Amino acid sequence: MGPRILNDVLRTIVNAEKRGKATANLQPISTVMVSFLNFMKIRGYIKDFQVFDPHRVGRITVELQGRINDCKPLTYRQDIKAKNLEEYKLRTLPTRQSMKLPFI
């Protein structure tokens, strides 16, 4: 199994928030990570982010606001069909208000 890039990125952001830093540098990058950061920017959890050299290893600099308490990706190893997605959300998440799912 390969590295979980999104998990590492979210842990880096949360650790930087806990330390009170204004920015966090994220490396390596992926398109999923960029779309997730865009979702966080729209919702107001981060100020802005900049992508440097996306065609190579790349680096993202994120400006933090101090609004993130905890953030973890939901990872699963089974395939879920679209018709079973609502059932999976009800079974997995503790409450409907506790988490935001950007891709569902």
Residue pairs with C-beta under 8 A, 6 or more apart in sequence:
4 73
4 75
5 28
5 29
5 30
5 32
5 33
6 30
6 32
6 33
6 36
6 73
7 72
7 73
7 75
9 26
9 33
10 71
10 72
10 73
12 24
12 26
13 24
13 26
13 46
13 62
13 64
13 68
13 71
14 68
14 70
14 71
16 23
16 24
16 64
17 64
17 66
17 68
20 66
21 64
22 63
22 64
23 61
23 62
23 63
23 64
24 61
24 62
24 64
25 59
25 60
25 61
25 62
26 33
26 59
26 60
26 61
26 62
27 57
27 58
27 59
27 60
28 57
28 58
29 51
29 54
29 57
29 58
29 59
29 60
33 60
34 51
34 54
34 60
35 102
35 103
36 102
37 46
37 49
37 60
37 62
39 102
40 46
41 47
41 48
41 49
43 100
44 65
44 67
45 65
45 67
45 68
46 62
46 63
46 64
46 65
46 68
47 63
47 64
47 65
48 62
48 63
49 60
49 61
49 62
49 63
50 60
50 61
51 58
51 59
51 60
52 58
52 59
52 60
52 61
53 59
74 92
74 101
76 92
80 88
85 104
89 96
89 101
89 104
93 99
